[in-house]
């Protein structure tokens, strides 16, 4: 009898152990980060002078290429998922709308963080892989080298005149002074990421580049702003609220 009950204890113990093993932590997932551009909620239609900025100038969008670096996900317990330093390339016109984050733990997340532009540790000439997309984003060596954070281009109409605008952002070296134009963004999430919910879509409202805290005028700053710290810093400050979380699915 005593022997039998001892056997029972062993069996129960084995069963508990097996159950515990079956409840193993889920495999990490690949999370997709997707960008959707808009102008105050309206989807971008390229080459149409149909948008109006805060300064009252009509404008079109012909190109929108940019980097987001060092994307991180913050869990509810404050632990942070992050890859090694990496600049993720996006081109809204050419359908380069997504990037992947690998080996993300399943769990509850409360924020997504990234650097808008090329992170400083990568932003030197040759700091990114030598492929055509990065080469096209090169920032002139005489202006500090490295890469553009963004090229946003189009036409505008102001006071009856038509012109081109080139919202080219980069870290500028001018007269021995370095102007850092990249900036950090953190956006709230309240989602469980798992095998079925793993695409984070960020909206990018182009009009936010041109308002709050500063009303930006294409006509006033002119078509060439890369060597103009005042224009670059104005856009940097306006950029804080360009991105928002659109959906997680
Ligand atoms: Cu440029």
Boltz pocket constraint, residues with backbone or C-beta under 6 A from the ligand:
constraints:
  - pocket:
      binder: B
      contacts: [[A, 138], [A, 148], [A, 168], [A, 226]]
      max_distance: 6.0
